[in-house]
């Protein structure tokens, strides 16, 4: 009658709700520590020891092998040995329970008058057998299912119709409940874990009903997610052992959070990628689905040095799960032959960026992981060469490391000021950087192979120039914008990093150009009225962008840097003397001076 454990629990919850509506107590003693007690309507016919002998000699013979205690009583009775009064009651009770079950299956006993379906009525009989220890299920397993039924009745008492096994919520929960079969009953307190996961499943599914369809595909998807997570939990419990109860409790809590995130985040991704996630009958597709939870749970539990647990909030995990699901939907091969592709990325990010992020703000690490996953989905083959095997070759991780290491370095000796970007500003710069890598991975290929660190050099050049700005002249936001412009420029023209000599100065083109801007506009020698007008965030950013664009057009020669300085000097002198100044005029002036000088005019 019951296709699965999930069916049994769903029908038992519905039966309990229905009996409650009829003014009956469906059960009152289902707790983690006590056996389940579930009274039923009185369908019992009159019976005797002889009636039981006849039943178990014929129709009920199938129950003897499954229950040693029942077989012991039957053998004793059939051989004419005396049974005590308590044994007679127990023996007849066995008969009544199993005869009732047979009659329900045959349609002889019906629950129509109290509003119960055959399946719901049969579920009550099964649960009652647990309480009387007349079930072949292990007691720990009975305790798990009893706990789930209790939670379900409590939760759905206000909205009993939503637990229908044909509804979207019911089908999704059925998928989760079928994963309970995989719990390791010897792992210690499996009922506590089952309760945590079931509450997470109920709340997550109920909060997202429109994202789930009432069909077998959705049920199968949720079951695959859940079975994968249960397998991962069993694996971690086996490693932890029985002594470290604190770590085991942390594992259970994080498993609950990860399941919530997977179920909550999966809906929108499923709708956008139905061919990937709603057709998961093949083992490869099942691995694709379950790998996300495994990657994140392993990251949180296996970390021994970075203390990642303190950095991850529920929202951060939601975002990370969504990014991982989307990335895998775009590139299923990213999973890898060992099903650990996502885990490799996250572990590599944590290991490579931990020290830099510690200086800049540890709470940004989950968001950096999300950004890297999302950008990976745009062009995975190019940003992770070598067939997704070596995470050390992942260009986005390499680029992030170079950027963050430079931002985290202390000010150089003799510097006047070091821009300290906020969390959001750093993440904004990171996104721009990774976007440029995705658009043109070639400019980082050499860096990933270890022959040079172009991005790090670019950021270092920008910061070196900005460190020459006297304090309180520009904001950190402006500094972040300058760094972004530098990254964009170098992604287009790598020769911005060429070293040249201009007069007594030697340095990269990008660094010398920025130093000219700083010297003419922001230094102590600059006119105060000029500083006031040109240090405004949007104006200073525009000047940097215009100058770098013009250098791209005229070339990266020492002569270009000298002409740039001449154009800047002319522009600020006009402003200092009370003349007009605007962005269009500045563009014209820089273009005229630099092009004229280059062309010999």
ABEGO torsion letter per residue (X at the ends): XBABAAAAAAAAAAAAAAAAAAGBBABAABBAABBBBBBBBBABBBBBAAAAAAAAABAAAAAAAABAAAAAAAAAAAAGBBBBAAAAAAAAAAAAAAAAAAAAAAGABBAAAAGBBAAAAAAAAAAAAAAAGABABBAAAAAAAAAAAAAAAAAAAABAAAABAABAAAAAAAAAAAAAAABBAAAEGAAAAAAAAAAAAAAAAAAAAAABBBBAAAAAAAAAAAAAAAAAAAAAAAAAEAABAAAAAAAAAAAAAAAAAAAAAAAAAAAABAAAAABAABAAAAAAAAAAAAAAAAAAAABAAAGAAAABBAAAAAAAAAAAAAAAAABAAAAEAAGAAAAAAAAAAAAAAAAAAAAAGAAAAAAAAAAAAAAAAABAAAABBGGGABAAABAAAAAAAAAAAAAABBBBBGBABBBBBBAAAAAAAAAAAAAAAAABAAAAAAAAAGABBAAAAAAAAAAAAAAABBBGABBAAAAAAAAAAAAAAAAABAAAABBBBBEABBEBAAAAAAAAAAAAAABAABBAAAAAAAABAAAAAAAAAAAAAAAAAAEABAAAAAAAAAAAAAAAAAAAAGBBBBAAAAAAAAAAAAAAAAAGX
